[in-house]
Amino acid sequence: MLLATTTFEPLRREAESASLDDEDYEFTGKKLQAYILHGVRYTVNTWKEMLIQVCGHILLEKRSTIEWLCANEKCNFSATPEEWRCEFAPGMYVWTDNSTVIKINILRGMFEECNIPASELVFEFRSDQEGEDEE
């Protein structure tokens, strides 16, 4: 008895991605599944979660710059708690209750102030078929 053989392989879709330095990319409406910072991939569910985590990572690299941003209320960072800010480290807050465009601008400002190339942060998005009911 001969068994049928096939060379069929299901189509694997590459996750769509864009880096922070993609000036013309439309981030609004994209569902984030992960980000890659300095070549390390971190999974997340929301833009807010990503923003808070990235702030924490950059704090480890550039503490004095991030402390300065918070103390001087630059790039939407603050040392003052507000209901629309999230604490990413003790006494350090970033504005999180905002649009995706503003989150991208906060990240760009932070990366610029910290002298980190924006290309070091890459976003990976869920395909349209995945997670339709997720926010």
DSSP file with accessible surface (Angstrom, degrees, kcal/mol):
  #  RESIDUE AA STRUCTURE BP1 BP2  ACC     N-H-->O    O-->H-N    N-H-->O    O-->H-N    TCO  KAPPA ALPHA  PHI   PSI    X-CA   Y-CA   Z-CA
    1    1 A M              0   0  216      0, 0.0     2,-0.4     0, 0.0     0, 0.0   0.000 360.0 360.0 360.0 128.6    0.0    0.0    0.0
    2    2 A L        -     0   0  172      0, 0.0     2,-0.4     0, 0.0     0, 0.0  -0.789 360.0-145.6 -95.6 134.1    1.4    3.4   -1.0
    3    3 A L        -     0   0  135     -2,-0.4     2,-0.2     1,-0.0     0, 0.0  -0.807  25.2-112.3 -96.0 140.9    0.8    6.4    1.2
    4    4 A A        -     0   0  106     -2,-0.4     2,-0.3     1,-0.0    -1,-0.0  -0.459  32.5-158.7 -70.4 139.1    0.3    9.7   -0.6
    5    5 A T        -     0   0  137     -2,-0.2     2,-0.3     2,-0.0    -1,-0.0  -0.882   8.9-173.0-117.2 155.3    3.1   12.2    0.0
    6    6 A T        -     0   0  114     -2,-0.3    -2,-0.0     2,-0.1     0, 0.0  -0.972  29.9-150.6-144.4 156.4    3.0   15.9   -0.3
    7    7 A T        +     0   0  140     -2,-0.3     2,-0.1     2,-0.0    -1,-0.0   0.211  53.7 137.3-107.9  11.6    5.3   18.9   -0.2
    8    8 A F        -     0   0  155      1,-0.0    -2,-0.1     0, 0.0     0, 0.0  -0.345  28.6-178.4 -62.6 132.3    2.6   21.2    1.0
    9    9 A E        -     0   0  150     -2,-0.1     3,-0.1     3,-0.0    -2,-0.0  -1.000  32.1-111.3-129.3 132.8    3.7   23.6    3.8
   10   10 A P        -     0   0   87      0, 0.0     2,-0.3     0, 0.0     0, 0.0  -0.322  41.6-100.7 -61.3 144.7    1.2   26.0    5.4
   11   11 A L        -     0   0  160      1,-0.0     2,-0.6     2,-0.0     0, 0.0  -0.506  34.6-151.7 -68.7 123.9    2.0   29.6    4.5
   12   12 A R        -     0   0  210     -2,-0.3     2,-0.5    -3,-0.1    -1,-0.0  -0.897   8.3-146.1-100.3 121.7    3.8   31.3    7.4
   13   13 A R        -     0   0  152     -2,-0.6     2,-0.2     1,-0.0   114,-0.1  -0.741  12.1-130.1 -89.2 129.2    3.1   35.0    7.6
   14   14 A E        -     0   0  178     -2,-0.5     2,-0.2     1,-0.1     3,-0.0  -0.560  32.7-107.5 -70.2 138.7    5.9   37.1    8.8
   15   15 A A        -     0   0   37     -2,-0.2     2,-0.2     1,-0.1   111,-0.1  -0.480  35.8-113.5 -66.8 136.5    4.7   39.4   11.5
   16   16 A E  E     +A  125   0A  86    109,-0.5   109,-3.1    -2,-0.2     2,-0.3  -0.490  44.5 179.6 -68.8 140.5    4.5   43.0   10.3
   17   17 A S  E     -A  124   0A  68    107,-0.2     2,-0.3    -2,-0.2   107,-0.2  -0.962  18.5-178.5-143.0 160.8    7.1   45.2   12.0
   18   18 A A  E     -A  123   0A   3    105,-1.9   105,-3.6    -2,-0.3     2,-0.2  -0.973  22.2-128.4-154.4 148.5    8.3   48.8   12.0
   19   19 A S  E >   -A  122   0A  16     -2,-0.3     3,-2.2   103,-0.3   103,-0.3  -0.620  28.9-108.7-100.3 164.4   11.0   50.6   13.9
   20   20 A L  T 3  S+     0   0    0    101,-2.7    99,-0.2    98,-0.8   102,-0.1   0.774 117.8  59.5 -60.4 -25.4   10.7   53.8   15.9
   21   21 A D  T 3  S+     0   0   68     97,-0.4     2,-1.7   100,-0.3    -1,-0.3   0.442  71.6 109.4 -87.7   4.2   12.7   55.6   13.2
   22   22 A D    X   -     0   0   62     -3,-2.2     3,-1.4     1,-0.2    -1,-0.1  -0.599  48.4-177.3 -78.3  88.1   10.1   54.8   10.5
   23   23 A E  T 3  S+     0   0  136     -2,-1.7    -1,-0.2     1,-0.3    -2,-0.0   0.809  76.0  44.3 -59.5 -34.3    8.8   58.4   10.2
   24   24 A D  T 3  S+     0   0  162     -3,-0.1    -1,-0.3     2,-0.1     2,-0.2   0.432  84.8 116.0 -95.0   1.4    6.1   57.7    7.7
   25   25 A Y    <   -     0   0   56     -3,-1.4     2,-0.9    -6,-0.2    -7,-0.0  -0.502  63.4-134.4 -75.5 139.5    4.7   54.5    9.3
   26   26 A E        +     0   0  120     -2,-0.2    -1,-0.1     1,-0.2    -2,-0.1  -0.803  29.0 172.1 -95.2  99.9    1.1   54.7   10.5
   27   27 A F    >   +     0   0    9     -2,-0.9     3,-2.0     2,-0.1    -1,-0.2   0.750  43.6 106.8 -79.9 -25.8    1.2   53.1   14.0
   28   28 A T  T 3  S+     0   0   71      1,-0.3     3,-0.1     3,-0.0    -2,-0.0  -0.300  85.9  16.5 -59.8 133.5   -2.4   54.0   14.8
   29   29 A G  T 3  S+     0   0   69      1,-0.3     2,-0.3     0, 0.0    -1,-0.3   0.317  92.6 129.5  87.9  -7.2   -4.7   51.0   14.8
   30   30 A K    <   -     0   0   58     -3,-2.0     2,-0.7     1,-0.0    -1,-0.3  -0.604  56.2-134.4 -82.4 140.5   -1.9   48.5   14.9
   31   31 A K        -     0   0   71     95,-0.4    95,-2.9    -2,-0.3     2,-0.2  -0.850  21.5-139.5 -97.2 112.9   -2.2   45.7   17.5
   32   32 A L  E     +B  125   0A   1     -2,-0.7    93,-0.2    93,-0.2     3,-0.1  -0.492  31.2 166.4 -74.7 135.6    1.2   45.3   19.2
   33   33 A Q  E     -     0   0A  37     91,-3.0    11,-1.5     1,-0.5     2,-0.3   0.591  66.5 -13.5-117.7 -23.1    2.4   41.8   20.0
   34   34 A A  E     -BC 124  43A   0     90,-1.7    90,-3.0     9,-0.3    -1,-0.5  -0.982  51.6-143.8-165.7 164.3    6.0   42.5   20.8
   35   35 A Y  E     -BC 123  42A   0      7,-2.4     7,-3.0    -2,-0.3     2,-0.5  -0.965  12.0-144.5-134.5 155.9    8.8   45.0   20.7
   36   36 A I  E     -BC 122  41A  43     86,-3.0    86,-2.5    -2,-0.3     2,-0.5  -0.985  16.9-176.6-122.9 118.5   12.5   44.4   20.1
   37   37 A L  E >  S-BC 121  40A   4      3,-2.4     3,-1.9    -2,-0.5    84,-0.2  -0.982  74.2 -14.9-120.0 122.6   14.9   46.7   22.0
   38   38 A H  T 3  S-     0   0   72     82,-1.9    -1,-0.2    -2,-0.5    83,-0.1   0.865 130.5 -53.0  53.0  37.4   18.7   46.3   21.4
   39   39 A G  T 3  S+     0   0   68     81,-0.4     2,-0.5     1,-0.2    -1,-0.3   0.435 113.4 116.5  83.5  -0.4   18.0   43.0   19.6
   40   40 A V  E <   -C   37   0A  73     -3,-1.9    -3,-2.4     2,-0.0     2,-0.4  -0.892  58.0-139.0-106.2 129.7   16.0   41.4   22.5
   41   41 A R  E     -C   36   0A 121     -2,-0.5     2,-0.4    -5,-0.2    -5,-0.2  -0.724  19.1-176.3 -92.9 132.8   12.3   40.6   21.9
   42   42 A Y  E     -C   35   0A  67     -7,-3.0    -7,-2.4    -2,-0.4     2,-0.3  -0.996  19.4-135.9-126.1 129.6    9.7   41.3   24.6
   43   43 A T  E     +C   34   0A  95     -2,-0.4     2,-0.3    -9,-0.2    -9,-0.3  -0.649  30.5 166.8 -87.5 142.0    6.1   40.3   24.3
   44   44 A V        -     0   0    3    -11,-1.5     3,-0.1    -2,-0.3    -2,-0.0  -0.938  33.8-148.0-144.3 165.6    3.3   42.7   25.2
   45   45 A N  S    S+     0   0   97     -2,-0.3     2,-0.3     1,-0.2   -13,-0.2   0.644  78.3  30.2-108.4 -24.9   -0.4   43.1   24.8
   46   46 A T  S  > S-     0   0   57      1,-0.1     4,-2.0   -15,-0.1    -1,-0.2  -0.932  70.9-120.1-137.3 161.0   -0.8   46.9   24.7
   47   47 A W  H  > S+     0   0   24     -2,-0.3     4,-2.7     2,-0.2     5,-0.2   0.868 115.6  54.8 -63.6 -39.1    1.0   50.1   23.6
   48   48 A K  H  > S+     0   0   84      2,-0.2     4,-2.4     1,-0.2     5,-0.2   0.940 107.0  49.3 -62.1 -46.0    0.8   51.3   27.2
   49   49 A E  H  > S+     0   0   61      1,-0.2     4,-2.3     2,-0.2    -1,-0.2   0.918 112.3  49.0 -59.2 -43.0    2.5   48.2   28.6
   50   50 A M  H  X S+     0   0    0     -4,-2.0     4,-3.1     2,-0.2     5,-0.3   0.940 109.3  51.7 -62.8 -46.5    5.2   48.6   26.0
   51   51 A L  H  X S+     0   0    0     -4,-2.7     4,-2.4     1,-0.2    -2,-0.2   0.937 111.5  46.7 -58.1 -46.7    5.8   52.2   26.8
   52   52 A I  H  X S+     0   0   42     -4,-2.4     4,-1.9     1,-0.2    -1,-0.2   0.928 114.7  46.9 -63.2 -43.9    6.1   51.5   30.5
   53   53 A Q  H  X S+     0   0   62     -4,-2.3     4,-2.4    -5,-0.2    -2,-0.2   0.923 111.4  50.1 -65.4 -44.5    8.5   48.6   29.9
   54   54 A V  H  X S+     0   0    0     -4,-3.1     4,-2.9     1,-0.2     5,-0.3   0.923 108.2  53.7 -62.5 -40.7   10.7   50.5   27.5
   55   55 A C  H  X S+     0   0    0     -4,-2.4     4,-2.3    -5,-0.3    -1,-0.2   0.924 109.2  49.7 -58.0 -41.7   11.0   53.4   29.9
   56   56 A G  H  X S+     0   0   22     -4,-1.9     4,-1.4     2,-0.2    -1,-0.2   0.906 111.3  48.1 -63.8 -41.5   12.2   50.9   32.5
   57   57 A H  H  X S+     0   0   43     -4,-2.4     4,-1.0     1,-0.2     3,-0.3   0.928 113.1  46.9 -64.8 -44.9   14.8   49.4   30.2
   58   58 A I  H  X S+     0   0    0     -4,-2.9     4,-3.2     1,-0.2     3,-0.5   0.865 104.9  61.7 -68.0 -32.9   16.1   52.8   29.2
   59   59 A L  H  < S+     0   0    8     -4,-2.3     4,-0.4    -5,-0.3    -1,-0.2   0.897 100.6  54.3 -57.5 -40.0   16.2   53.9   32.8
   60   60 A L  H  < S+     0   0  143     -4,-1.4    -1,-0.2    -3,-0.3     3,-0.2   0.834 117.3  36.6 -63.7 -32.0   18.7   51.1   33.4
   61   61 A E  H  < S+     0   0   87     -4,-1.0    -2,-0.2    -3,-0.5    -1,-0.2   0.825 133.1  21.8 -86.1 -39.5   21.0   52.5   30.6
   62   62 A K     X  +     0   0   68     -4,-3.2     4,-2.3     1,-0.1     3,-0.4  -0.362  68.1 154.8-132.6  52.4   20.5   56.2   31.1
   63   63 A R  H  > S+     0   0  120     -4,-0.4     4,-2.9     1,-0.2     5,-0.2   0.893  74.6  50.6 -53.6 -47.4   19.3   56.8   34.6
   64   64 A S  H  > S+     0   0   87      1,-0.2     4,-2.1     2,-0.2    -1,-0.2   0.897 111.7  48.2 -63.9 -36.8   20.6   60.4   34.9
   65   65 A T  H  > S+     0   0   35     -3,-0.4     4,-2.5     2,-0.2    -1,-0.2   0.928 113.3  46.7 -68.0 -43.5   19.0   61.5   31.6
   66   66 A I  H  X S+     0   0    0     -4,-2.3     4,-2.4     2,-0.2    -2,-0.2   0.912 111.4  51.6 -66.1 -41.1   15.6   59.9   32.6
   67   67 A E  H  X S+     0   0   84     -4,-2.9     4,-2.8    -5,-0.3    -1,-0.2   0.915 110.6  49.4 -60.3 -40.7   15.8   61.5   36.1
   68   68 A W  H  X S+     0   0  115     -4,-2.1     4,-2.3    -5,-0.2    -2,-0.2   0.919 108.8  52.1 -63.7 -44.0   16.5   64.9   34.4
   69   69 A L  H  <>S+     0   0    0     -4,-2.5     5,-2.6     1,-0.2     4,-0.3   0.921 114.2  43.8 -58.4 -43.4   13.5   64.4   32.0
   70   70 A C  H ><5S+     0   0    4     -4,-2.4     3,-1.2     3,-0.2     9,-0.8   0.942 113.6  49.0 -67.8 -47.1   11.2   63.6   35.0
   71   71 A A  H 3<5S+     0   0   73     -4,-2.8    -1,-0.2     1,-0.3    -2,-0.2   0.846 119.0  39.3 -62.9 -33.5   12.6   66.5   37.2
   72   72 A N  T 3<5S-     0   0   75     -4,-2.3    -1,-0.3    -5,-0.2    -2,-0.2   0.303 107.3-122.7-101.2   7.9   12.2   69.0   34.3
   73   73 A E  T < 5 +     0   0   96     -3,-1.2     3,-0.3    -4,-0.3     2,-0.3   0.895  56.1 158.1  52.2  48.8    8.9   67.6   33.0
   74   74 A K    > < +     0   0   98     -5,-2.6     3,-1.8     1,-0.2    -1,-0.2  -0.748  54.9   8.1-103.0 151.5   10.3   67.0   29.5
   75   75 A C  T 3  S-     0   0   38     -2,-0.3    -1,-0.2     1,-0.3    35,-0.1   0.801 131.4 -59.5  53.6  31.8    9.0   64.7   26.8
   76   76 A N  T 3  S+     0   0   72     -3,-0.3    19,-2.0     1,-0.3     2,-0.3   0.746 106.0 129.6  68.6  25.0    5.9   63.9   28.9
   77   77 A F  E <   +D   94   0B   2     -3,-1.8     2,-0.3    -8,-0.3    -1,-0.3  -0.759  31.3 173.0-102.1 157.7    7.9   62.6   31.9
   78   78 A S  E     -D   93   0B   0     15,-2.4    15,-3.0    -2,-0.3    -7,-0.2  -0.992  43.6-142.6-158.6 160.3    7.3   63.8   35.4
   79   79 A A  S    S+     0   0   52     -9,-0.8    -8,-0.1    -2,-0.3    -9,-0.1   0.285  85.2  86.8-103.3   5.6    8.2   63.3   39.0
   80   80 A T  S    S-     0   0   64    -10,-0.2     2,-0.1    13,-0.1    13,-0.0  -0.914  78.3-128.2-111.5 125.2    4.6   64.1   40.0
   81   81 A P        +     0   0   78      0, 0.0     2,-0.3     0, 0.0    -2,-0.1  -0.449  32.9 168.8 -71.0 140.8    1.9   61.5   40.1
   82   82 A E    >   -     0   0   89      3,-0.1     3,-1.9    -2,-0.1    -2,-0.0  -0.965  47.0-110.9-142.9 157.5   -1.3   62.2   38.1
   83   83 A E  T 3  S+     0   0  181     -2,-0.3    -1,-0.0     1,-0.3     0, 0.0   0.780 118.6  51.5 -63.6 -23.1   -4.2   59.9   37.3
   84   84 A W  T 3  S+     0   0   91     12,-0.1    12,-1.8     2,-0.0    13,-1.7   0.357 101.1  76.8 -96.9   6.1   -3.2   60.0   33.6
   85   85 A R  E <   -E   95   0B  37     -3,-1.9     2,-0.4    10,-0.2    10,-0.2  -0.842  68.4-144.6-112.1 156.7    0.4   59.1   34.3
   86   86 A C  E     -E   94   0B  34      8,-2.8     8,-2.1    -2,-0.3     2,-0.5  -0.953  17.0-125.4-120.9 138.3    1.9   55.7   35.1
   87   87 A E  E     +E   93   0B  99     -2,-0.4     6,-0.2     6,-0.2   -35,-0.0  -0.695  28.4 173.2 -82.5 122.2    4.8   55.1   37.4
   88   88 A F  E    S+     0   0B  27      4,-2.0    -1,-0.2    -2,-0.5     5,-0.2   0.556  73.9   5.0-104.9 -10.9    7.6   53.1   35.7
   89   89 A A  E >  S-E   92   0B  14      3,-1.2     3,-2.8   -30,-0.0    -1,-0.4  -0.947 107.4 -61.8-160.2 159.8   10.1   53.5   38.6
   90   90 A P  T 3  S-     0   0  122      0, 0.0     3,-0.1     0, 0.0    -2,-0.0  -0.250 124.0  -2.9 -53.8 120.4    9.8   55.0   42.1
   91   91 A G  T 3  S+     0   0   36      1,-0.2     2,-0.5   -21,-0.0    -4,-0.0   0.577 110.6 109.6  74.9  11.9    9.0   58.7   41.7
   92   92 A M  E <   + E   0  89B  13     -3,-2.8    -4,-2.0   -13,-0.0    -3,-1.2  -0.981  43.6 179.0-125.9 126.5    9.2   58.5   37.9
   93   93 A Y  E     -DE  78  87B  34    -15,-3.0   -15,-2.4    -2,-0.5     2,-0.4  -0.903  13.6-165.8-128.9 150.2    6.1   58.9   35.8
   94   94 A V  E     -DE  77  86B   0     -8,-2.1    -8,-2.8    -2,-0.3     2,-0.5  -0.985  34.6-106.3-133.0 145.8    5.2   59.0   32.1
   95   95 A W  E     + E   0  85B  62    -19,-2.0   -10,-0.2    -2,-0.4     3,-0.1  -0.573  47.7 158.7 -71.3 120.1    2.0   60.1   30.4
   96   96 A T        +     0   0    3    -12,-1.8     2,-1.9    -2,-0.5   -11,-0.2   0.601  47.2  86.1-119.2 -21.0    0.2   56.9   29.3
   97   97 A D  S    S+     0   0   85    -13,-1.7     2,-0.3   -49,-0.0    -1,-0.1  -0.560  78.9  86.9 -85.8  76.6   -3.5   57.8   28.9
   98   98 A N  S    S-     0   0   31     -2,-1.9   -50,-0.1    -3,-0.1     2,-0.1  -0.871  81.3 -63.8-156.2-175.6   -3.1   59.1   25.3
   99   99 A S     >  -     0   0   57     -2,-0.3     4,-2.1     1,-0.1     5,-0.2  -0.289  44.2-109.8 -80.1 165.7   -3.1   58.1   21.7
  100  100 A T  H  > S+     0   0   25      1,-0.2     4,-2.6     2,-0.2     5,-0.2   0.904 118.8  57.6 -59.3 -41.0   -0.6   55.7   19.9
  101  101 A V  H  > S+     0   0   66      1,-0.2     4,-2.3     2,-0.2    -1,-0.2   0.916 107.1  47.3 -59.0 -42.8    0.8   58.7   18.1
  102  102 A I  H  > S+     0   0   51      2,-0.2     4,-2.7     1,-0.2    -1,-0.2   0.913 109.6  52.9 -67.6 -39.7    1.7   60.5   21.3
  103  103 A K  H  X S+     0   0   15     -4,-2.1     4,-2.4     2,-0.2    -2,-0.2   0.924 109.9  49.0 -59.9 -42.7    3.2   57.3   22.8
  104  104 A I  H  X S+     0   0    2     -4,-2.6     4,-2.8     1,-0.2    -2,-0.2   0.926 111.5  49.4 -61.9 -43.0    5.4   57.1   19.7
  105  105 A N  H  X S+     0   0   84     -4,-2.3     4,-2.4     2,-0.2    -2,-0.2   0.875 108.7  52.5 -65.8 -36.9    6.4   60.8   20.1
  106  106 A I  H  X S+     0   0    1     -4,-2.7     4,-2.6     2,-0.2    -1,-0.2   0.941 111.7  46.8 -61.2 -46.4    7.2   60.2   23.8
  107  107 A L  H  X S+     0   0    0     -4,-2.4     4,-2.9     1,-0.2     5,-0.2   0.927 111.5  50.5 -62.6 -44.0    9.5   57.3   22.8
  108  108 A R  H  X S+     0   0   46     -4,-2.8     4,-2.4     1,-0.2    -1,-0.2   0.915 112.0  48.0 -60.9 -42.5   11.2   59.4   20.0
  109  109 A G  H  X S+     0   0   16     -4,-2.4     4,-2.7     2,-0.2    -1,-0.2   0.926 113.0  47.6 -63.6 -44.0   11.8   62.2   22.4
  110  110 A M  H  X S+     0   0    0     -4,-2.6     4,-2.1     2,-0.2    -2,-0.2   0.935 112.7  48.3 -63.6 -45.4   13.2   59.9   25.1
  111  111 A F  H  <>S+     0   0    2     -4,-2.9     5,-2.7     1,-0.2     4,-0.3   0.910 112.8  48.9 -63.0 -40.8   15.5   58.1   22.6
  112  112 A E  H ><5S+     0   0  147     -4,-2.4     3,-1.4    -5,-0.2    -2,-0.2   0.944 112.0  47.4 -64.0 -47.7   16.7   61.5   21.2
  113  113 A E  H 3<5S+     0   0   81     -4,-2.7    -1,-0.2     1,-0.3    -2,-0.2   0.832 115.3  46.7 -61.6 -32.6   17.4   62.9   24.7
  114  114 A C  T 3<5S-     0   0    1     -4,-2.1    -1,-0.3    -5,-0.2    -2,-0.2   0.396 110.4-122.8 -90.1   1.4   19.3   59.6   25.6
  115  115 A N  T < 5 +     0   0  142     -3,-1.4    -3,-0.2    -4,-0.3    -4,-0.1   0.889  62.6 143.8  55.9  42.6   21.2   59.6   22.4
  116  116 A I      < -     0   0   12     -5,-2.7    -1,-0.2    -6,-0.1    -2,-0.1  -0.954  57.5-112.3-109.2 127.4   19.9   56.1   21.5
  117  117 A P    >   -     0   0   75      0, 0.0     3,-2.1     0, 0.0     4,-0.1  -0.364  17.9-134.3 -59.0 133.8   19.2   55.5   17.8
  118  118 A A  G >  S+     0   0   26      1,-0.3     3,-1.7     2,-0.2   -98,-0.8   0.764 102.2  72.6 -61.3 -23.0   15.5   55.2   17.2
  119  119 A S  G 3  S+     0   0   58      1,-0.3    -1,-0.3   -99,-0.2   -81,-0.0   0.646  79.4  76.1 -68.1 -11.5   16.3   52.1   15.0
  120  120 A E  G <  S+     0   0   71     -3,-2.1   -82,-1.9     1,-0.1     2,-0.5   0.602  88.2  66.2 -74.7 -11.1   17.1   50.2   18.2
  121  121 A L  E <   + B   0  37A   0     -3,-1.7  -101,-2.7   -84,-0.2     2,-0.4  -0.962  64.8 177.9-117.3 119.5   13.4   49.9   19.0
  122  122 A V  E     -AB  19  36A  36    -86,-2.5   -86,-3.0    -2,-0.5     2,-0.4  -0.959  16.2-147.0-121.6 137.6   11.3   47.7   16.6
  123  123 A F  E     -AB  18  35A   0   -105,-3.6  -105,-1.9    -2,-0.4     2,-0.4  -0.854   6.0-157.0-104.4 140.7    7.6   47.0   17.0
  124  124 A E  E     -AB  17  34A  30    -90,-3.0   -91,-3.0    -2,-0.4   -90,-1.7  -0.968  13.8-154.1-119.2 131.2    6.0   43.7   15.9
  125  125 A F  E     -AB  16  32A   2   -109,-3.1  -109,-0.5    -2,-0.4   -93,-0.2  -0.774  16.1-115.4-110.8 150.3    2.3   43.7   15.2
  126  126 A R        -     0   0   24    -95,-2.9   -95,-0.4    -2,-0.3    -1,-0.0  -0.494  41.0-107.1 -72.2 148.4   -0.4   41.0   15.2
  127  127 A S    >   -     0   0   25     -2,-0.2     3,-1.1     1,-0.1    -1,-0.1  -0.316  31.4-105.8 -71.5 163.0   -1.9   40.1   11.9
  128  128 A D  T 3  S+     0   0  116      1,-0.3    -1,-0.1    -3,-0.1    -2,-0.1   0.785 119.0  58.2 -61.2 -28.9   -5.4   41.3   11.2
  129  129 A Q  T 3  S+     0   0  129      2,-0.1     3,-0.5     3,-0.0     2,-0.3   0.774  95.3  77.7 -74.1 -25.1   -6.8   37.7   11.7
  130  130 A E  S <  S-     0   0   97     -3,-1.1     4,-0.1     1,-0.2    -4,-0.1  -0.634 103.1  -2.0 -88.9 144.2   -5.4   37.4   15.2
  131  131 A G    >   +     0   0   17     -2,-0.3     3,-1.6     1,-0.1    -1,-0.2   0.812  66.0 163.0  56.7  40.0   -7.0   39.0   18.3
  132  132 A E  T 3  S+     0   0  135     -3,-0.5    -1,-0.1     1,-0.3    -2,-0.1   0.832  77.1  48.7 -59.6 -29.7   -9.9   40.8   16.6
  133  133 A D  T 3  S+     0   0  150      2,-0.1    -1,-0.3     0, 0.0     2,-0.2   0.434  93.5  98.6 -93.7   4.0  -11.7   41.1   20.0
  134  134 A E    <         0   0   85     -3,-1.6    -4,-0.0    -4,-0.1   -89,-0.0  -0.577 360.0 360.0 -91.1 154.9   -8.6   42.4   21.8
  135  135 A E              0   0  202     -2,-0.2    -2,-0.1  -104,-0.0    -1,-0.0  -0.727 360.0 360.0 -97.0 360.0   -7.9   46.1   22.6
